[in-house]
């Protein structure tokens, strides 16, 4: 991982593309968290609802969250929703600025691969259907 010492003692990625390619599950977690903070069960539902989303086993989700947290792409949030809407056992997760940059870089990489697949006629051009 390529980090630069940042202000305030945090670590900042020198170049998000150095983190690529992401594992598909990690990318789906980052994409889901781009919608806002979520607890584990909400993340599972969000990932399953994404086009191309997959059924995510809770053990796999929490392994991915631990890895993404270690890498500084996700953080366990200290904020809590209103007490009536909360279960104190839930842990909420949020995308870090570095996580957003890495997810964006991965989206760009995947978009370029899709463009290549279209040029090679593996996919129809937009608007042409299959």
C-alpha positions as CSV (number, residue, x, y, z in Angstrom):
1,X,0.0,0.0,0.0
2,X,1.3,3.4,-0.9
3,X,0.7,6.0,1.8
4,X,1.9,9.6,2.4
5,X,1.9,11.0,5.9
6,X,-1.0,13.4,6.0
7,X,-1.9,16.3,8.2
8,X,-3.5,15.4,11.6
9,X,-1.5,12.1,11.9
10,X,-3.7,10.2,9.3
11,X,-2.4,8.2,6.4
12,X,-3.3,9.3,2.9
13,X,-2.8,7.3,-0.3
14,X,-0.2,8.6,-2.7
15,X,-1.9,7.1,-5.7
16,X,-5.3,5.2,-5.5
17,X,-4.5,3.2,-8.7
18,X,-1.7,1.5,-6.9
19,X,-4.4,-0.3,-4.8
20,X,-6.1,-1.8,-7.9
21,X,-7.6,-4.1,-8.9
22,X,-9.9,-4.5,-5.9
23,X,-11.4,-7.8,-4.9
24,X,-14.9,-7.8,-6.3
25,X,-16.5,-8.1,-2.8
26,X,-14.4,-5.2,-1.5
27,X,-15.5,-3.0,-4.4
28,X,-19.1,-3.8,-3.8
29,X,-18.7,-2.9,-0.1
30,X,-17.1,0.5,-1.1
31,X,-19.9,1.1,-3.7
32,X,-22.6,0.3,-1.1
33,X,-21.0,2.6,1.5
34,X,-20.8,5.5,-1.1
35,X,-24.5,5.9,-0.3
36,X,-23.8,6.7,3.3
37,X,-23.0,5.0,6.7
38,X,-24.5,1.6,7.2
39,X,-24.4,-1.3,9.6
40,X,-23.6,-4.8,8.5
41,X,-27.1,-6.1,7.7
42,X,-28.0,-2.9,5.8
43,X,-24.8,-3.4,3.8
44,X,-25.7,-6.9,2.9
45,X,-29.1,-5.8,1.7
46,X,-27.6,-2.9,-0.3
47,X,-25.0,-5.1,-2.0
48,X,-27.7,-7.6,-2.9
49,X,-29.8,-4.8,-4.4
50,X,-27.0,-3.5,-6.6
51,X,-27.2,-4.5,-10.3
52,X,-24.7,-7.3,-10.5
53,X,-24.7,-7.5,-6.7
54,X,-24.1,-10.8,-5.0
55,X,-25.4,-12.6,-2.0
56,X,-22.9,-11.7,0.7
57,X,-22.4,-14.1,3.6
58,X,-22.0,-12.1,6.8
59,X,-18.7,-13.8,7.6
60,X,-17.3,-12.6,4.2
61,X,-18.7,-9.1,4.7
62,X,-17.0,-8.7,8.1
63,X,-13.7,-10.1,6.8
64,X,-13.9,-7.6,4.0
65,X,-14.8,-4.8,6.4
66,X,-11.8,-5.7,8.7
67,X,-9.5,-5.7,5.7
68,X,-10.9,-2.4,4.3
69,X,-10.6,-0.8,7.8
70,X,-7.0,-1.9,8.1
71,X,-6.3,-0.4,4.7
72,X,-7.9,2.9,5.7
73,X,-10.7,2.7,3.1
74,X,-13.5,2.2,5.6
75,X,-13.9,3.4,9.2
76,X,-16.2,2.2,12.0
77,X,-18.3,5.2,12.7
78,X,-18.7,6.8,16.1
79,X,-22.0,8.4,15.1
80,X,-25.2,6.7,16.1
81,X,-28.7,7.1,14.7
82,X,-31.6,8.2,17.0
83,X,-31.9,5.9,19.9
84,X,-35.4,4.6,18.8
85,X,-33.9,3.6,15.4
86,X,-30.7,2.0,16.8
87,X,-29.6,-1.3,18.3
88,X,-26.5,-0.6,20.4
89,X,-24.9,-3.8,19.2
90,X,-24.7,-2.6,15.7
91,X,-21.5,-1.1,14.4
92,X,-21.8,1.4,11.6
93,X,-19.3,1.8,8.8
94,X,-18.4,4.7,6.6
95,X,-16.3,5.2,3.5
96,X,-13.2,7.3,4.1
97,X,-12.0,9.9,1.6
98,X,-9.2,7.5,0.6
99,X,-11.9,4.8,0.2
100,X,-13.9,7.0,-2.1
101,X,-10.8,7.8,-4.2
102,X,-9.9,4.1,-4.5
103,X,-13.5,3.1,-5.4
104,X,-13.6,5.9,-8.0
105,X,-10.3,4.7,-9.5
106,X,-11.6,1.1,-9.6
107,X,-14.8,2.3,-11.3
108,X,-12.7,4.1,-13.9
109,X,-10.6,1.0,-14.4
110,X,-13.7,-1.2,-14.9
111,X,-15.2,1.4,-17.3
112,X,-12.1,1.3,-19.4
113,X,-12.3,-2.5,-19.5
114,X,-15.9,-2.2,-20.6
115,X,-14.9,0.1,-23.4
116,X,-12.3,-2.4,-24.6
117,X,-14.9,-5.2,-24.5
118,X,-17.2,-3.1,-26.6
119,X,-14.5,-2.3,-29.1
120,X,-13.8,-6.0,-29.4
121,X,-17.5,-6.7,-29.8
122,X,-17.8,-8.6,-26.6
123,X,-20.6,-6.2,-25.5
124,X,-23.0,-4.3,-27.6
125,X,-22.5,-0.5,-27.9
126,X,-24.7,1.6,-25.6
127,X,-28.3,1.7,-26.9
128,X,-27.9,-1.3,-29.3
129,X,-29.1,-4.0,-26.9
130,X,-27.8,-7.5,-27.1
